[in-house]
């Protein structure tokens, strides 16, 4: 539903109907779990009510709520990571599996983490590609999905992600590198190959 907040004044009574679906989809993309997404959206609305008097009107109501939601998502991931250390248990496997290709004999980076060939946020504007991307993101193990979401979707810095997830800088970039490789392989298989197969 399009936002109707032209007066730049918040309307808590209309939050669920006007913004609920948008906020839920945003959270679900990052957290990949319906219950978690619902929880952070509810926390966003509660935080919005508490901070309502500080709404300056410099942004739209929805933009303001999304800003709150971003913080709630980061807080949720931080809490989940602390409560479930096993969430990070495949770090060593990720590291061993690709360390030879990432580091030289002295332990220094050969290259930094691999960049996307295109801007992922721009690419997912296409609906079909977005569906494939989200399906591939769902296949990432928990720690990879969190690192990728915080870096590429929430645009947190490496330093901020390390603090949120309790990672070293090396582990962060190894996980991010592996996440990008897995997503790239999944996207190539499900987006690039299938159209060719359908045309044959």
N, C-alpha and C positions, 0 to 999 in steps of 0.2 A: 504494500500500500504506500503510495507516495506521501512524503512528509508534508503536513499542512501548517507547519509552525512558521507563519510569515511574520508574526509579531515579535519573534525572538523571546517569547515568554514560555516557560515550561508549563506543561499540562499533565501532571502525574496521573490524572484519571484516564488519560488516553494513551499512556505509555504501552500497555500490553497490546492494544488493538493497532496502534500506529507503528510501533517499533519492535514488538515482541518477536515476530517471525524473522526480521532482519538480524536482530541481536542473537537469536538462537542459532541461525545458520552460520553466522560469523563464529560463534563459540564452538559449534560442532565441527567446523572446518579445522579449528586449532586443537580441540581436545579429543575428537573422534569417538565420543561417548555421549549418548543422549542424556543420561542422568547428570553427568558432569556439566554438560552444556546448560541444562535447565538450572542447575545449582548456581552457576556463575551469573546467569542472567538474573535470577532472583536476587543474588547478592548485589548486582549492579543496580537494580531498581531500589533496593533498600539504601544503598550508599547514595544514590541520586536523591532520595527523599531527605536524607540527613544533610546533604550538601546543597539543597535546593536554593537556599538564600544566597549562595555564592555563585549562582549561575549569572554570568555577566551579559549574556546575549551576544557575545562576539562571534559565536558559532551557532549553528542550528541545534535544536534540542537533540536530534539524533546523533549528530557529530559529538556532542557533549557526552551522551550516554555511551557511545562507542569508546570514547576515551576512557571512561570509567571501566568499561568492560575489559579493555586491554590490560589494565592494571589487575583486575580480578583474575584474568586468565593466567597472568604471570604468577600471581600469588598462589593460585590453585596448583599450577605445575610445581612450584617450589615446595608446597606442602605435600603434594603427592610423592615427590622425590624423597623427601625426608622420611615419610612414613613407610615407604616401600623401597629399601635399599636394593632389593632384587631387581628393581626397575632398571638399574645400571649394570647388572651383572655380566652382560655380554661385552663390556668395554674391552676386556683383555683380548677376546677373540677378534673384535674389530681391529684392534691395534696390531696384533700379530699377523693378521691376514693381509694387511697392506703396508706394513712398515717398510718392507724392502723397497717398495715402489715410491714411498714418500721421503725416506731419509737416506742420506749417504752414509759412508762408513763411520764418520765422526758424529753421527746423530743429528746432523743439521738438515733442514728441509731442502729437498731437491727443488721443489716448487711449492707454492702455497696451495690451499684447497682449490680444487677445480671450480672455475666459474661456470655459470649457466651460459650456453651459447646464445640464448635469448632471455629476455626479461620474463620470468615465470609469472609475475603478477599481470603482465600484459597479455601473455599467451592464454591464460585461463579465462579471458573474457569470452572466448568462444565456448558455447554451451557444451558441445560434444567433447571438446578437449578438456573442459573443466571436469566433466564426469569421469573421464579416464584418469586425469590427474588426481582427483580425490580418491578414486579407487586404489591407485598406486600408493598414495600417501597412507591410506589405511593399512597397507601391507607392511609398512615400515615397523620394526620393533619399537617399543615404547621410547627408549632413550633417543633413538634416531629421529623419531617423529617430533619429539619435544624440541630437540636441538634445531631441526629444520624449521619448525613452526616459529620458534622464537627468533631465529636469525632472518629467515626469508619472508615470513608473513608479518611478524610483529616488528621486524627490523631493529632488534636489540643489538647492541655491540657485543663483540666477543667477551669483553670484560664483564658486561652485565649478565650474559648467559652463564659464564663460569660461576658467578656469585649465586645465581638462581638455582643452578643444578649441582653446585659443589664440585665442579670439574676443574682439572688443570687445563691450561691453554692447549697443550699438546693433545690431550684426549678430546677436547672440544673440536679441534680442526680435523682430527682423524674421524670422529663420528660424523661431522658435517660432510667430509669428503665421501665417506661410505654412503651416507644418505643420498647424496647427489648422484653417485654412481648407480645405486639401486633404482632411484626414481628415473634416471635416464634410461636404464635398461628396460624398466617396466613400460615407460612411455613409448620407447621405440618399438617394443613388441606389440603393444596394444593400440597404439595410435598410428604408427607408420606402416606396420606390416599388414594389419587387418584391412585397410582400404585397398591395398594392392591385391590381397587375396580375394576381396569381393569383386574386384574388376576383372579377375582372371576367369 
